[in-house]
């Protein structure tokens, strides 16, 4: 393995923290799959009140807290992260444990605009509580919440073959629906 900055050969013994030649700090990957780049960003953790660090999840840029392991992401980036993570799971891994209602009482300030964030269940499924700021279009996820969200695989609804409707049965195919001509001939008289 070589240093990505200076191409100096790095020894194979263990995973190095930094290059001995140029001092390059190798990115750290957390148990949640967050790759910490380590550069400070212009935002403070809404939980710990420490500066957030730049990081990546599934090649999407996020702001990560090294103290509580939570992260801040653009809502569109979060959607992409969740979609990529869910594609790696099977239906058997579905996780739908209920969240603690007390989590809804927590009020966090947006790391960008400093206004109170909305606290609510994540509407994409997963039974977790997240914090969002609509005006800044960001979402805050606590440590471990992404793992719960990614294991929630939405149920794909299928229309039943036979539907019972008021006044009769509909068998589910266009051939079973009376044509407008039938209606027209029977009920319309000029």
C-alpha positions in Angstrom: 0.0 0.0 0.0 1.2 3.5 -0.8 0.3 6.9 0.7 -2.4 8.6 -1.5 -0.6 12.0 -1.1 3.1 11.2 -1.7 3.0 7.6 -2.9 5.5 6.6 -0.2 5.3 2.8 0.5 3.5 2.0 3.7 4.3 -1.1 5.6 1.8 -4.0 5.6 2.0 -4.4 9.4 -1.4 -3.2 10.7 -3.4 -0.3 9.4 -1.3 2.9 9.8 -2.8 6.2 11.1 -0.6 8.5 9.1 2.2 8.5 6.5 5.7 8.6 8.1 7.0 10.5 5.0 4.5 13.4 4.6 2.2 13.2 7.7 -1.0 12.4 5.7 -3.7 11.3 8.0 -5.5 8.2 6.7 -9.3 8.4 6.9 -10.9 6.5 9.8 -14.0 4.3 9.2 -16.5 4.0 12.0 -18.7 0.9 12.8 -21.6 2.7 11.0 -19.6 2.9 7.8 -18.8 6.6 8.2 -15.4 7.4 6.7 -14.1 10.4 8.6 -12.0 12.7 6.5 -11.2 14.8 9.5 -11.4 18.4 8.3 -13.5 20.7 10.5 -16.7 22.0 8.9 -18.5 25.2 9.7 -21.0 23.6 12.0 -21.4 22.5 15.6 -22.8 19.2 16.8 -26.4 19.9 18.0 -26.0 17.2 20.8 -22.3 17.6 22.0 -21.7 21.3 20.9 -18.3 20.3 19.4 -17.2 21.1 15.8 -18.3 18.6 13.2 -15.9 16.9 10.9 -16.2 16.2 7.2 -16.9 12.6 6.4 -18.4 10.3 3.8 -21.1 7.6 3.8 -21.6 5.7 0.6 -19.6 8.4 -1.2 -22.0 11.1 0.0 -20.5 14.0 2.0 -21.8 14.4 5.6 -20.7 16.3 8.7 -19.8 13.9 11.5 -19.4 14.3 15.3 -16.4 12.4 16.6 -17.8 12.5 20.1 -21.4 11.2 19.8 -21.0 9.6 16.3 -24.1 11.4 15.0 -24.0 13.0 11.6 -25.6 15.8 9.6 -26.5 15.3 5.9 -28.3 17.1 3.2 -31.8 15.5 2.8 -31.1 14.5 -0.8 -27.8 12.9 0.2 -29.5 11.1 3.1 -32.0 9.7 0.7 -29.2 8.4 -1.6 -27.3 6.9 1.4 -30.5 5.0 2.6 -31.3 3.7 -0.9 -27.7 2.4 -1.3 -27.7 0.8 2.1 -31.1 -0.8 1.7 -30.1 -2.4 -1.6 -27.6 -4.5 0.4 -30.2 -6.1 2.7 -32.8 -8.8 2.2 -36.3 -8.9 3.5 -35.4 -11.3 6.3 -33.4 -8.5 7.9 -36.4 -6.2 8.3 -36.2 -4.3 11.6 -39.4 -2.7 12.9 -38.9 -2.3 16.6 -40.8 0.7 18.0 -38.9 3.8 19.0 -39.0 5.4 22.5 -41.7 8.1 22.4 -39.6 10.2 24.8 -37.2 10.8 21.9 -39.8 13.1 20.4 -39.4 15.5 23.3 -35.8 16.3 22.4 -35.2 19.7 20.9 -32.0 20.3 18.9 -30.7 23.5 17.2 -29.9 23.3 13.5 -26.1 23.4 13.1 -26.4 25.8 10.2 -29.1 28.3 11.0 -29.3 27.7 14.8 -33.1 27.5 14.7 -34.9 24.6 16.5 -35.0 21.5 14.3 -38.2 19.5 13.8 -38.1 16.2 15.8 -40.2 13.4 14.2 -40.2 9.8 13.2 -38.3 9.2 10.0 -41.0 9.0 7.3 -39.0 6.7 5.1 -39.5 3.8 7.5 -37.3 2.3 10.1 -39.1 3.4 13.3 -36.5 5.9 14.4 -36.6 9.5 15.4 -34.6 12.1 13.4 -34.2 15.8 13.5 -34.7 17.9 10.4 -34.4 21.6 9.4 -36.6 22.2 6.4 -35.2 25.7 5.7 -31.6 24.3 5.5 -32.7 21.0 4.0 -30.6 18.9 6.4 -31.2 15.9 8.6 -29.5 14.9 11.9 -29.1 11.2 12.6 -27.9 9.9 15.9 -25.4 7.1 16.1 -26.9 3.7 15.1 -30.1 5.2 13.7 -28.9 4.7 10.1 -28.5 1.0 10.7 -32.1 0.8 11.8 -33.4 2.8 8.9 -31.4 0.8 6.3 -32.8 -2.5 7.6 -36.3 -1.4 7.1 -37.4 -2.6 3.7 -40.6 -1.1 2.5 -43.4 -3.5 1.8 -44.4 -3.5 -1.9 -48.1 -3.5 -2.0 -49.8 -5.6 -4.6 -53.4 -5.2 -5.7 -55.3 -8.3 -5.0 -56.7 -10.3 -7.9 -60.3 -10.0 -6.7 -61.6 -6.9 -5.0 -65.0 -6.7 -3.3 -66.7 -3.4 -3.9 -70.0 -2.0 -2.7 -72.7 -3.4 -5.0 -70.7 -6.3 -6.4 -67.4 -7.9 -7.4 -64.7 -6.6 -9.6 -62.4 -9.3 -10.9 -59.4 -7.1 -11.5 -59.0 -6.9 -15.2 -60.1 -4.2 -17.7 -62.2 -6.8 -19.5 -64.4 -7.1 -16.4 -65.3 -3.4 -16.2 -68.4 -2.5 -18.2 -67.6 -0.4 -21.2 -68.9 3.1 -21.6 -70.9 1.9 -24.5 -72.9 -0.4 -22.2 -73.6 2.6 -19.9 -74.4 4.9 -22.8 -76.8 2.5 -24.5 -78.7 1.6 -21.3 -79.0 4.9 -19.6 -78.7 7.7 -22.2 -81.7 8.6 -24.2 -81.6 11.8 -26.2 
